[in-house]
Amino acid sequence: MFTTYYYIDLYNKQNRPETEHEYFLRMASEQEQALLIAKRAARVKKVKQIFAKVLSLFNTMQYAKPGSQYGH
């Protein structure tokens, strides 16, 4: 099989169809990357929710000062 390809093509993996083994390895790595991205997005969402809850605890209402000319 390898005698039908030029050495430079084998080295660069050009003009060579993807083997079934390479396909399954590529698909497995893509699924793993997709899972990591989903986990990271869920973690970022959870952290943002925690920060929003903490910041909501510190919200204060602003009242108009009695001596303010502009009402704030």
C-alpha positions as CSV (number, residue, x, y, z in Angstrom):
1,M,0.0,0.0,0.0
2,F,2.7,2.5,0.9
3,T,4.5,1.9,-2.3
4,T,1.8,3.7,-4.3
5,Y,2.4,7.0,-2.5
6,Y,5.4,9.3,-2.8
7,Y,7.4,9.8,0.4
8,I,6.7,13.5,0.6
9,D,2.9,12.8,0.4
10,L,3.2,10.3,3.2
11,Y,5.2,12.7,5.3
12,N,2.6,15.5,4.7
13,K,-0.4,13.2,4.7
14,Q,-1.5,14.7,1.5
15,N,-3.3,12.8,-1.3
16,R,-4.0,10.0,1.1
17,P,-7.5,9.1,2.2
18,E,-8.2,9.0,5.9
19,T,-8.1,5.4,7.3
20,E,-11.0,4.1,9.4
21,H,-8.7,4.0,12.5
22,E,-7.7,7.7,12.0
23,Y,-11.4,8.6,11.4
24,F,-12.5,7.0,14.7
25,L,-9.6,8.6,16.6
26,R,-10.4,12.0,15.2
27,M,-14.1,11.5,16.0
28,A,-13.3,10.5,19.6
29,S,-11.0,13.5,20.1
30,E,-13.7,15.8,18.7
31,Q,-16.3,14.4,21.0
32,E,-13.9,14.8,23.9
33,Q,-13.2,18.4,23.0
34,A,-16.9,19.0,22.7
35,L,-17.5,17.6,26.1
36,L,-14.8,19.7,27.6
37,I,-16.2,22.8,26.0
38,A,-19.7,22.0,27.3
39,K,-18.3,21.4,30.8
40,R,-16.4,24.7,30.7
41,A,-19.5,26.6,29.5
42,A,-21.5,25.1,32.4
43,R,-18.9,26.0,34.9
44,V,-18.7,29.6,33.6
45,K,-22.5,29.9,33.7
46,K,-22.5,28.6,37.3
47,V,-19.8,31.1,38.3
48,K,-21.7,34.0,36.7
49,Q,-24.8,33.0,38.6
50,I,-22.9,32.9,41.9
51,F,-21.5,36.3,41.2
52,A,-24.9,37.7,40.3
53,K,-26.3,36.3,43.6
54,V,-23.5,37.8,45.6
55,L,-23.8,41.2,43.8
56,S,-27.6,41.2,44.4
57,L,-26.9,41.0,48.1
58,F,-25.1,44.3,48.0
59,N,-27.6,46.2,46.0
60,T,-28.8,49.3,47.8
61,M,-31.6,51.6,47.0
62,Q,-30.7,55.2,46.5
63,Y,-32.9,57.7,48.2
64,A,-33.3,61.4,47.2
65,K,-31.5,63.6,49.7
66,P,-33.7,66.2,51.2
67,G,-31.3,69.0,50.3
68,S,-30.5,67.9,46.7
69,Q,-31.3,70.3,43.9
70,Y,-31.7,67.7,41.3
71,G,-33.6,65.1,43.2
72,H,-30.9,62.4,43.4
